[in-house]
Amino acid sequence: MSTKFYHLINGERIGGNDWIVRRNPANTDEVVSEFPKGTYEIARSALEAAAAAFPAWATIPAPDRGDILFRAAELIGQQIEELTAIMTREEGKTLAEARGEVVRARDIFRYYSAEGRRMSGETLPADKTDSILLTMREPLGVVSIITPWNFPMAIPAWKIGPALAAGCTIVFKPASLVPLCGLRLVEILHEAGLPPGVINIVVGAGQDVGDEMVIHPVVRGISFTGSYGVGHAIQQKAASNMTRTQLEMGGKNPLVVLDDADLELAVKLAASGGFGLTGQACTATSRVIVQRGILAQFSEQLVARARSIIPGDGLRGGHMGPAVDESQLQTDLEYIEIGRSEGAKLLVGGARVQAETPGFYIQPTVFAEVHPSMRIAQEEIFGPVVGIIAVDDLDEAIDVANNIEYGLSAGLVTTDLRSAFRFAERIEAGVVKVNQTTGGVAVQAPFGGVKKSSSNTFREQGKTAIDFFSRSKSIYIDYPAGAAGEARP
């Protein structure tokens, strides 16, 4: 079976001579895919195809656009196991994690298929007689969608879904580490009936493909998820054309555990948020802020939970998959050494793992005696590394949690409703979870952060996601007495 794939532009497969080779991070002996390296010429041709397809796509009734998304959701549902295996081999997730993400992509398309029938403007009170004042929404135009490697189907789906429902056309650049997941999603949309040119996929480095997708004047909107550094650069470049941006970036998410918490639940949430998905999620739990009365018990039980997790190939039953590549593994190990050098106490983990298959495996890692100013408490690691910070009370916990440049997700474990509401009111985060893990959000709820976690403009997911991909038009209509065509007695 060939591992060579292609860009897809205006419904046509576009190859090349220089290839991006992706190996299975859980078994580096296996080549998963080879994609041609994109260039700015490839990106430009994709943008031109999207621009050419826009007028016809924008005039298709929104319910009909939604029907295509619904058919795509049904096709995903028929291929769950195949898509799950692709994601596990390409990104490294366990089968359970990959299957959950595929199901989520299906559900996202289902949700936005219905938005095609819910999208509406408003009828407003006119300020004079014989007049109507109303609004309508129209598609933004050509949009660039740039996504990361850690959720190779869910994040593209929650950007592509509302963009298509709104009537936009798309150039989509998946991360070069996970292009096959992105291509399969686009192929399914075409199989569902999406016209050629409405969505185009190009694969390549940011400097080769991404820059053209940001600065080309035909682009009306850019939806990006990734690091703060790249997001900030996109914002600066997009400003030259006054291009609308939607940027979701990093997180350094706290889970606060109070003395009154259900200890078993607290440990479960910390382990799930910190080690699930190998810690490779923008909403992962990387700081656990624990009230001193429960600190010793909590730490002991979290260490035991970490020791029970077996890193390994998801296809062979591993509990936690590998780092996505050698570079991310080295970043994880470097931060572990930084933690040691700063004086944090390593309780468990901290080393690379030799598993049954050759891959980028690392032990779940827990640090204690972490000071809030340490780099491991301030900087996003994006690996299974959790730091425990001790505090005296809820007020100190909130101060510690907020003393960070990011503000994506934050969690609290407590049995006190008053504490829950105080936390929700004062925490600086776009997503607040009480007695839940910091990761995982509902399809129908807005998603986004504050501070350096977001551009603080348009939220993703939920019905508000349509706002980014559309614009409002106000319409004033007078119908004065005696106007032409007025019925006469």
Number of C-alpha atoms within 10 A of each C-alpha: 3 7 12 16 18 23 26 23 24 22 19 12 11 16 16 12 7 11 17 18 16 23 22 26 29 33 22 16 12 14 16 21 22 19 24 20 22 26 19 18 12 21 28 17 17 26 30 20 23 29 21 16 21 21 14 11 23 21 12 11 14 22 17 14 25 27 21 24 31 23 20 27 25 17 17 23 16 12 12 18 15 12 23 23 18 20 27 23 28 27 29 31 34 30 24 14 18 27 20 15 22 26 18 20 27 25 21 27 30 21 23 33 27 18 22 24 16 13 16 13 14 12 13 11 10 14 9 9 9 11 13 16 16 15 15 15 18 20 24 24 24 29 29 27 25 23 25 19 22 23 24 26 28 23 25 25 24 22 25 29 23 31 27 28 30 31 29 28 31 29 31 29 29 26 23 21 24 27 27 29 23 26 23 15 22 23 16 19 22 18 14 18 14 20 16 16 26 28 30 26 27 30 30 25 18 19 11 17 21 23 17 20 28 30 17 16 15 18 26 21 25 25 26 24 23 19 18 19 11 14 23 16 12 21 20 11 14 23 13 11 14 13 19 19 24 24 28 29 26 27 33 26 31 33 31 30 31 27 19 13 18 14 18 11 16 26 24 16 24 29 25 21 30 34 27 25 25 29 26 24 22 26 26 35 33 32 29 30 28 27 23 17 15 16 19 11 12 22 19 12 17 22 19 13 16 22 14 11 16 18 25 28 29 22 17 12 14 19 20 26 31 35 28 26 20 14 11 17 19 15 15 23 20 14 19 23 15 15 23 15 10 15 14 22 16 18 17 18 19 23 14 18 17 14 18 13 15 18 27 28 27 28 25 29 23 27 26 20 14 24 18 19 13 15 15 26 26 19 17 18 25 26 29 30 29 28 28 26 25 24 21 14 15 21 14 14 26 22 14 21 27 18 15 19 15 25 28 29 31 32 31 30 27 21 15 11 10 10 17 19 12 13 22 19 11 12 20 23 24 19 24 19 19 20 19 20 27 28 21 14 15 11 19 15 15 17 20 24 25 21 18 22 27 25 20 16 15 22 23 25 25 19 18 16 24 28 19 23 31 21 14 14 11 13 11 10 11 13 12 11 9 9 9 8 6 10 8 5 3
